[in-house]
Amino acid sequence: MMLKADLHIHTEYSADCSTPLEQIINRCQETGINCIAIADHHTAEGALKMQGIAPFPVIVAEEILTPHGEIMGMFLKESIPSGLSVEETIARIRAQDGLVCIPHPFDILRPTALDSEIIEELAAQGQIDIIEVFNSRTIFRRYSAKAKTFAQKYGIPGSAGSDAHTPQAIGNAYVVMPEFNGRDDFLQALAKGRIIGHRTSPLVHINSALARLRSNLK
């Protein structure tokens, strides 16, 4: 069986999202998504809980904010705090036998995108396992095209995800890929994957802002 893997989804454990875990499961079943990576901001708690209740494979991930932008750790066992240096963040991911993924690279409209020069340095050092080459919330196609070209240049497997902060956005981007067993097998399966997706309406950023405001008011 081939997987339809949406490799970037947020839950109510992110301050800018209010989607409960059960609602994500229901939406995935409606859309045929049968593998997901939960990548909340600053925590892996929601991903770990999702892994225990979902009827399909769940990759525990986290978007970790460094002083130079976000790095996504995948196949994590526990949360990694934000605010650490890029080097320390990668070391913490490696200490958990996790994978280093760069989400929404080269998207200059996102304040949280990792600095482009640092991405180049990390790739040259062999420190990047995965590049997100299609993110549904990236507004301009040229940023995705640049990410794809970059991944090909360095021979890094490309991933895709909806970056969903609402249930409706789940499945807007995914990878059709073989089933896998563990992190190493995942990388091989991802390299064989086919990316499918379309851009999410920029209006979703309003939903994220409102969710963040509600979270701040609690």
PEDAGI-V136972 format. One record per backbone hydrogen bond with DSSP energy under -1.0 kcal/mol. CO is the residue of the C=O (numbers start at 1). NH is the residue of the N-H. E is the energy in kcal/mol with one decimal. If there is no record, write none. Layout:
co->CO nh->NH e->E
co->CO nh->NH e->E
This chain:
co->3 nh->177 e->-1.9
co->4 nh->34 e->-1.3
co->5 nh->175 e->-2.4
co->6 nh->37 e->-1.8
co->8 nh->163 e->-2.2
co->8 nh->164 e->-1.1
co->9 nh->39 e->-2.6
co->11 nh->14 e->-2.3
co->14 nh->17 e->-1.6
co->19 nh->12 e->-1.9
co->20 nh->24 e->-1.5
co->21 nh->25 e->-2.0
co->22 nh->26 e->-2.3
co->23 nh->27 e->-2.2
co->24 nh->28 e->-2.5
co->25 nh->29 e->-2.2
co->26 nh->30 e->-1.8
co->27 nh->31 e->-1.9
co->28 nh->32 e->-1.2
co->28 nh->33 e->-1.5
co->35 nh->6 e->-2.0
co->36 nh->59 e->-3.1
co->37 nh->9 e->-1.9
co->38 nh->61 e->-2.0
co->40 nh->63 e->-2.6
co->44 nh->48 e->-2.4
co->45 nh->49 e->-2.1
co->46 nh->50 e->-2.6
co->47 nh->51 e->-2.2
co->50 nh->53 e->-1.2
co->50 nh->54 e->-2.5
co->57 nh->36 e->-1.9
co->59 nh->38 e->-1.8
co->60 nh->75 e->-1.0
co->60 nh->76 e->-2.4
co->62 nh->73 e->-2.2
co->63 nh->42 e->-2.3
co->64 nh->71 e->-2.3
co->65 nh->83 e->-3.5
co->66 nh->69 e->-1.5
co->68 nh->115 e->-1.9
co->69 nh->66 e->-2.4
co->71 nh->64 e->-3.1
co->72 nh->101 e->-3.0
co->73 nh->62 e->-1.7
co->74 nh->99 e->-2.6
co->85 nh->89 e->-2.6
co->86 nh->90 e->-2.3
co->87 nh->91 e->-2.2
co->88 nh->92 e->-2.4
co->89 nh->93 e->-2.1
co->90 nh->94 e->-2.7
co->91 nh->95 e->-2.2
co->93 nh->98 e->-2.6
co->94 nh->97 e->-2.1
co->99 nh->74 e->-2.2
co->100 nh->129 e->-2.0
co->100 nh->130 e->-2.0
co->101 nh->72 e->-2.9
co->102 nh->132 e->-2.3
co->104 nh->107 e->-1.0
co->106 nh->108 e->-1.3
co->107 nh->110 e->-2.0
co->110 nh->113 e->-1.4
co->112 nh->70 e->-3.3
co->115 nh->119 e->-2.0
co->116 nh->120 e->-2.1
co->117 nh->121 e->-2.2
co->118 nh->122 e->-2.9
co->119 nh->123 e->-2.4
co->120 nh->124 e->-2.3
co->121 nh->125 e->-1.4
co->122 nh->127 e->-2.9
co->123 nh->126 e->-1.4
co->130 nh->102 e->-2.0
co->131 nh->133 e->-1.0
co->131 nh->159 e->-2.6
co->134 nh->161 e->-1.9
co->135 nh->138 e->-2.1
co->136 nh->200 e->-2.7
co->140 nh->143 e->-1.2
co->141 nh->145 e->-2.6
co->142 nh->146 e->-2.1
co->143 nh->147 e->-2.0
co->144 nh->148 e->-2.3
co->145 nh->149 e->-2.3
co->146 nh->150 e->-2.4
co->147 nh->151 e->-2.4
co->148 nh->152 e->-2.1
co->149 nh->153 e->-2.2
co->150 nh->154 e->-1.8
co->151 nh->156 e->-2.6
co->157 nh->131 e->-2.2
co->159 nh->133 e->-1.9
co->159 nh->134 e->-1.2
co->160 nh->7 e->-1.9
co->161 nh->136 e->-1.9
co->164 nh->10 e->-2.5
co->166 nh->169 e->-1.0
co->167 nh->170 e->-1.2
co->169 nh->172 e->-2.1
co->172 nh->198 e->-2.6
co->174 nh->196 e->-2.7
co->175 nh->5 e->-2.8
co->176 nh->194 e->-2.2
co->177 nh->3 e->-3.6
co->182 nh->186 e->-2.0
co->183 nh->187 e->-1.9
co->184 nh->188 e->-1.5
co->185 nh->189 e->-2.5
co->186 nh->190 e->-3.1
co->187 nh->191 e->-1.9
co->190 nh->193 e->-1.7
co->194 nh->176 e->-3.0
co->196 nh->174 e->-2.9
co->201 nh->204 e->-2.2
co->202 nh->205 e->-1.7
co->203 nh->206 e->-1.6
co->204 nh->208 e->-1.9
co->205 nh->209 e->-2.0
co->206 nh->210 e->-2.5
co->207 nh->211 e->-2.4
co->208 nh->212 e->-2.3
co->209 nh->213 e->-2.1
co->210 nh->214 e->-2.5
co->211 nh->215 e->-2.2
co->212 nh->216 e->-2.1
co->213 nh->217 e->-1.5
